[in-house]
Amino acid sequence: MSKNTAKTNLMRLAVLSIAVVGSMNCFMIPALAVIADAFPEASPTAIQMIMTFAMIGQFPMSVTSGFAGAKISQKKLLLFGVICIIAGGAMPMLLHGSIIYLYIGSLFMGIGQGIALTLMGSLINTLFTGKMRSQLLGWQNTVTMITLILISMLGGALASIQWTY
């Protein structure tokens, strides 16, 4: 395999891995019922707000990250997005005494998703052309859907053990 082919394959893998990381917020969906049991004082609406906070973070970042990508390197923005997803995902494992921490963690995950998923399309369009670009856009959707299925199954299994997982 030539250096160019290896580099192209590595770039494809890197771009598609963003689709996996960008789907991590859905990890919480199967755990909502168990989270509701852990916070009996919280209303069903308060529990559903956990997912809403992710959307609150995701929407403005989806809109602004495209513009920010013109001023800040896409690599730095993606790194920030991934850090937000990891921090937001780890927060409930570390801080779970109040539902407020879940809201904050969800907000961080949404911010990360808004950045990562927006820049993923931009990266595909910037780094690839022609048939490869079309293939990667299709693969991106496939990887995202498969990730959502697997994350839902894994999230449900882990939530049945302990919701903080």
C-alpha angles and dihedrals in degrees: 000000000000124000091250093053092047091048092048091049090049091051090049091051092047093050093047091048087062087062088057095047092043091059096055096102089072087067087086098056097082090046097056094094092050091045088053088055090050091053105040091165091061119091121235087252091055090053092049089051088071089075092039091059089058089056091046088058095039101052101058092042091051089055098042103036092071090056092041089053088068092058103029125044114265089228092060092045092050091048090052090048093051091047089052091051093049094045092046091048094048095046096080090052091054103030114032106137094101134035087229089074089055090052091050093047091049091049091053091049090051092050090051093047093049090055098040099045094045094049093045091069090044092051092050090051092046100044102036137046140193120350094359091055091051092047093050093050088054093044089050091059092045093049091047093052094045090048091051091052094047094043091051091052094044093043091052092048093049093044090054088059097042127336093223089066 
